[in-house]
């Protein structure tokens, strides 16, 4: 089993910042790409940012220049630094990690439990 534990969500005023963390644990043989998704009420889940094993990053147009994704391979953790937050960023944020488990040696995608980010105006 692979577990992803998210932290760092909360309530923040417009223009403020938050940093989300997502730590992976369990029977992991190898970790691949990592990413963050978000889902607001009544909207589709969308990709916010992703990062490859080599450190290449991609961002949704809506967050470019404001959010930064990073990873710490030793800690098996992915981060999302969110600056200049606006009410439009309010959503449940989910991390995801592509892993090869020790149990099956097969690739799979694991998801965090979600953390609420609320930006007030």
N, C-alpha and C positions, 0 to 999 in steps of 0.2 A: 504494500500500500504506500501511496505517496500523499503527503499532506502539504497544503499550502496555507500558511497563516498570515493574514493581512493585518496591518495596523496603520494608524496615522490619520484615519478619517476623522471628521468632526464638522463643527460649525465655524465658519469664518466670514468676515465681512468682505464685501467686494473690494478688490485690490490687494487682498491679503494672500498669504502663502500657506501651503501645506506640503508635507512630504509623506508619501505613502511607502510602506515597506511590505514585502512579501517574501517570506522565508520558506524554503522547501525542505522537507525532511522525509525520511522513510527509506525504503529499499531502492535507492537510486544508483544506477550504474553510470549514467551519463546524462547531462543536461544540455539541451539544445537551445533554441531560441526562447526568449521570454517576452512577455508583452502585457499591456494593460488595456482592458476594455471598459466601457461604461454604458449604463442603461438608465435613461431618465423615464419617468412615468409616461406611458403612452407612446414611447419611442422605441425604435429598434436598437439593439445592442450594437455599438460601433467600436471599431478599433481606435484607440487613442495613440498608442505608441508601441513599438516593438524594437527589440535589439537582438542581434545575432550573436553567435559564439565569438566572432571576431570583433564585435563591438560596433558593427554598422547599425545605424538607427533609422527608423522611419516614423513620421508623425502625421497625424491627421491635420489637414489644413487649418482647422479651427483652433488647434493648440500650438501650432508652430511658432517658435519664438517665445513662448510662455512656459512650456513644459519641457522637462529634461528627463529622459529615461537613462538609467545606469544599472550596472550589475556588479556584484562582488562574488566571483566564482568560489572563493574559499568559504564564504558564508552561505553559498547557495541562495542568494538573496537578490531580488530585483527591486529597484526604487523608482519612484516617480516624483520628481520635484515639480510642484505646481505653483507658479507665480502669477501675479496679476489676475487673480481669479474673478470671475463674473458669475452672476446668477445662472447664466446658460451652462455653466460647468456643473451645476447641481445634478447629481446622479449617484447611483451605486456603482462603485468601481471594483472591477474584478481583475485579478492577475491571472495569467496563464503561463504555464511552463511546459515545453515539450521535453519529455524524458524518455529514457530507456530504463526500464526497471530491472533490478537484479533477479527478480522472480521469473520473469518471462523473457528477458532480453529482447523485448519488442517495444517499438515506439508507442507512446501514448501521450495525450494531452491532459494535463491536470489543471484544475481550476480552484482558485481561492473561494472563500465563503462570501466575499463581497464586503465592502466597507462604504458606509454612507458619507458622502461629501455634500454639504449644504452651504451655499454661498448666499448670504443675505445682502440686500441692497440698502 
